[in-house]
Amino acid sequence: MILKKYFKTAFLIIGLKTAIAQSPFPKGYFIMPIAPGQATSLSGCFGDIRINHFHAGLDIRTGGVEGKNVYAAAGGYVSRIKIQNGGYGNAIYITHPNGYTTVYAHLKVLNDTLQKYLVAQQYLQKTWEIDLSLNPEQFKVKQGDLMALSGNTGGSAGPHLHFEIRDEKENVLDPSQFGFSDLKDVAAPVIEMISLKTMSKDARINGKFGLFNFPVIKNKKGEYVLAQKIYAKGLIGLEVLTYDRSGNSPFRQGVNRIILQVNAEKTFDFKLDKMAFHNRLSMNTHVNYEKLINKGQKIHRCYVLDGNDFDFYSTGNEKGKFSIKNDTNAVKLEVFDSFMNSARLEFKILNESLDKSVSPAIKKSPPTVGISDNFLFLNYQGSDSIPEKITVKANGKFDTTYFEKSIQNNWLKVFDLSENFIEELRVGNKKMDVPVNYFIRKSEPNFKSEKFDIDFQKSVFFDAPVNMQEKENKLILHEDIIPLKSQATVTWKYFNAPNYIDKFGIYLQDRKPKFIGGEWAKNEIKFNIKEFGTYQLMYDGVPPLITPRTLDSNSLKYRISDELSGIKTINCTVNDEWVLMNYEFKSGLIWSEKADKSKPFSGKVVLSITDNAGNIARHETEIINKNNETGN
């Protein structure tokens, strides 16, 4: 009997796994967790481009308010409860018999049963942030059970429910592929702009080197077209600014698939309906990272950079890049959303040799220096000027070369820094500023100098020229325009460590200094960086600020803030007994949650807030009884 049961169970497990393998997106199994049966409006979809990752689920709108009922999408059991300051905030995970797990994040509060269990565990472990794994017998649920109220906790930018579906390997899947009747989208994606980029030393786009934008417009037939002729040669890469509209939401959303064909040959095919978490930072190589950081533009590269280890591309031999081989090169770009609505742009790139236009005579412009990937290029425009001599110092040796005439009055000289790194550059007698001073190679991840060392270890996606120097007591580590794969370790050397050394830490320069920390060892401070940028040592001797809001026998509520290094720990006691304090960092509010709601707060209340520099703020008050409270 036991054996029969085992085989029956094993058969079911194998059958379910087979079902997942054969049909990764079973239709109609789940219901929408918010207002099931009604039209769902999204503020974000699966695959939206976010800083450092593709969005892993659906952001379901809740009318701009918190407190909407959140229901179980299908039967199963609550397998995890996680409470964290950032990220998903308050989240629950439900594992289902078919092997999938649904995730509900940014919740305001869990249902009564789960909340009571959660609070008990938080008191048991004396921590607000907590990650609880639960067994299948603890909290079974049925489809449609009320699980929580929606909120705005964690890294949420506004009230909504973040909803995910994961498979057994913790891969996140596109929920819109699961046949929700509540989700509808009949609007086609929008193609707003393309960019073309020179990808080889001999490449040119309209006679120039670098990245060039081409706005996309619609003609009278409603077709996407380019308004400008393009001449090119060499190896070219294409990037596209595109997004989707759902028809019942004002928010721009991501696209599901991009196909690029050149001369009827598919060079790039990107389709995103499943992804893992371990390589989520590779998203920074999928996009134009510099434009994402500096302009907020969500631009897809239609070529695969070195170090990008996502597995959802299908490309030609050049990893999506293409060569200008013919006189006329037909380019076809198609973009799809998750509902197979599509947009298409077709245009031609003409071989540079076909440009017979006569450029008007113009006065020579001053030469400029530019960096594009591993290439340094000199460029100026002029009609019939005599090219000036270029003097280059590389590997300690000087060499002489000249500008090369290109089309449309452009004069260029391009250097591949991966072959010879340029230390000094002159045009005629004028010394030119070389904007980089070091070439990071994955094969040589250690940088050493008199002032500072950096161990890039495995943090580099690809080889790249960078600018790194100590200047005016700041450590300039290039700009945040090149993504890092993981943390790099920096050791900054000082002749004399500052007094009150424990109050000094490393900060990343931003609109507001961002605390990084660091560990002192004699006259050196070692710290980890996750991004390029300018770092500096700063002193924080100011404790956090505590402002009491409500202090009575039922509730303890404060607003807290810190001027520089940020809040590190929160500790509250009543008569030396630990009290759970919820924390919402966006508003700076903390508020109590009792282990026993029938027991009033009474006695000495002590709140201690510690910042990241070790400064401590303390607030004490006395609550006499539940009906006659006092405070200061």
Disulfide bonds with the S-S distance in Angstrom:
none
